[in-house]
């Protein structure tokens, strides 16, 4: 997670350097999503979680351990990750 936060801060620094704001810069990172988009994202999250569980079961059936991966579902609006990013 530390590496992820460092990458995010580097990207923000690049945006600030590129835009050279005179007074303020406003970054909106977690807004309210339209209902249809939220439903679509929810369906994708469930599909992704199901596929990840299946992949994990297949890897463990071979006697191996699945590496820890970043869960892209964490970047959905209203998640703990997005609240931390906003803070």
Secondary structure, 3 states (H helix, E strand, C coil): CHHHHHHHHHHHHHHHHHHCCCCCCCCCCCCCCCHHHHHHHHHHHHHHHHHHHHHHHHHHHCCCCCCCCCCHHHHCCCCHHHHHHHC
